[in-house]
């Protein structure tokens, strides 16, 4: 054959550069994935063991902050919420409409409606009756 080289096929490839087969490549990927999963599992287990301690510390800090804020005075002295016992006194200051006021409102409404009818009658007499 004309196109064959004089070297054997096994010598043409470098001895140290051995190609990885698909099976070996897949096995290597799986082992890398397994090592990552093991690391994640260990990290998660450590967090699960320390989580109650962290929660207790946070709760203790929140309790201390609440107590320090409740005891210490505000920027302008001791700031307190208004006493709810005296909030009902405001309802007395703004009484509901009395019966006399409601009757006056009814009369005003009646007079306004009557004025509207009178204005409509006058407009009818002025604009349309003269045309016929």
Secondary structure as the mmCIF struct_conf table of DSSP 4:
data_model
#
loop_
_struct_conf.conf_type_id
_struct_conf.id
_struct_conf.beg_label_comp_id
_struct_conf.beg_label_asym_id
_struct_conf.beg_label_seq_id
_struct_conf.end_label_comp_id
_struct_conf.end_label_asym_id
_struct_conf.end_label_seq_id
BEND BEND1 UNK A 3 UNK A 3
BEND BEND2 UNK A 6 UNK A 7
HELX_RH_AL_P HELX_RH_AL_P1 UNK A 9 UNK A 12
BEND BEND3 UNK A 13 UNK A 13
BEND BEND4 UNK A 15 UNK A 16
HELX_LH_PP_P HELX_LH_PP_P1 UNK A 18 UNK A 21
HELX_RH_AL_P HELX_RH_AL_P2 UNK A 22 UNK A 71
BEND BEND5 UNK A 72 UNK A 72
STRN STRN1 UNK A 74 UNK A 74
TURN_TY1_P TURN_TY1_P1 UNK A 75 UNK A 76
STRN STRN2 UNK A 77 UNK A 77
HELX_LH_PP_P HELX_LH_PP_P2 UNK A 81 UNK A 83
HELX_RH_3T_P HELX_RH_3T_P1 UNK A 84 UNK A 86
TURN_TY1_P TURN_TY1_P2 UNK A 87 UNK A 88
HELX_RH_AL_P HELX_RH_AL_P3 UNK A 89 UNK A 93
BEND BEND6 UNK A 94 UNK A 94
HELX_LH_PP_P HELX_LH_PP_P3 UNK A 95 UNK A 98
HELX_RH_AL_P HELX_RH_AL_P4 UNK A 99 UNK A 127
TURN_TY1_P TURN_TY1_P3 UNK A 128 UNK A 131
#
